[in-house]
């Protein structure tokens, strides 16, 4: 059999999709390579320093990576690629942070490395003194800052300086939830918990767990909280997500209500387990003002901080996290992709990727729904072609996204799924309001009061309503277990993480036919089509394929 992988000297890997070994090879290289392009027949992956450092931190060895590449490569692996892999894998662990007599020590077995980094101006401001050719004393509160600076010059730091335990917070996990259902942590969730904990050693205690929406990231968070039994701060994207965390904690743990606090725009209640929103932490009246709620981090003896949807972490919270490296830190996310390119900050300040479960593997075990993804390409009406032609780039995208013909295709899809629970998701409020007026469905946007949002989500969950229009506020941390169809009418340019989050809204396992349908309606031969391809990259990496339909194919498939 012809091997499907071609390894190129620029550290790219070309993988043939039509080869029988495609899925096997994809799963073999995913832990150390990132998907860049995914046209029909050849997918392009790239080996990067960060992808290799994450692989090293998760326990993958240089030997294992080289064996996997050699096993599936059609041609000899270029020597420069072998050298790059060896060098970058060796870099993880060349510098280690340890604690000694209340001092934080940066050490290396190689004196030349210590000599090299002390010459960097970006590093010098964090160094207090030099103990020897192999050890540097770091200034107080510089543990995160020096890790952040070192990774930018190609030196990932293995942090073994340990953590404070925080105030105790004893509780147990229930075996039967308050709602009366059996509660058991699934095998892969336990594996994620164990990968983070690392038997309580200093190699554990910080890092990121990557699981798709619907796979139980909250359960993993509660399992880790249960191991440490310590005062915990949980940071979430919005108030609805905050209340869902509270509901889950009350339902599945023995924590009483008076030990769980909400810290939001509405309530400032600090308890042994406190859930806060990113918005309240980054609030300030004027740009030059201090972030007055940052005291929440430092004025309480937290033993664990949980960052929900860590791929969305705002820059000010990154900066604060650099100051609190003595606290254990757990990041939870469906995708580590950040459109701002700050993946290295997640690595250095939250911690390396500790666990990542391929979405398709969970689908095969029926832990998440089987998703059928379709892209429907429609034409731009003649009446607005000229307007599109003379518009600027951003306006072109909006004109294509708000294509009025999309209403017709929404209606056809609604008719094709008469008994399903359907989310209509979009970026532009004006467009969503037009859809609301056309179909008379309830709508949730950023301006919808929290109480009204919660009531609409509740009605959707209990089946009182089966159609819901949502803006980007529903991209994150929303529990709608019975939603099984999503119709995406517009998005945030080429955002891969948004595409993953939106698909995730319908991936929770379903009784009976465990299938979900994800439709994207885009305007063909426009910038929207270009951005749609980029949005799909992450999901393609996970093994999803998009059925592409033009107007005539759509009519044939959904003919009345």
Beta strands, then each sheet from edge to edge (+ up, - down):
strand 1: 5-7
strand 2: 12-16
strand 3: 34-38
strand 4: 42-46
strand 5: 95-100
strand 6: 103-107
strand 7: 127-132
strand 8: 135-138
strand 9: 157-159
strand 10: 206-210
strand 11: 232-236
strand 12: 260-263
strand 13: 273-277
strand 14: 304-308
strand 15: 328-333
strand 16: 353-356
strand 17: 370-378
strand 18: 422-425
strand 19: 443-444
strand 20: 467-470
strand 21: 485-488
strand 22: 515-523
strand 23: 546-549
sheet 1: 1+ 2- 4+ 3-
sheet 2: 7+ 8- 6+ 5- 9-
sheet 3: 12+ 13+ 11+ 14+ 15+ 10+ 16+
sheet 4: 19+ 20+ 18+ 21+ 22+ 17+ 23+
end
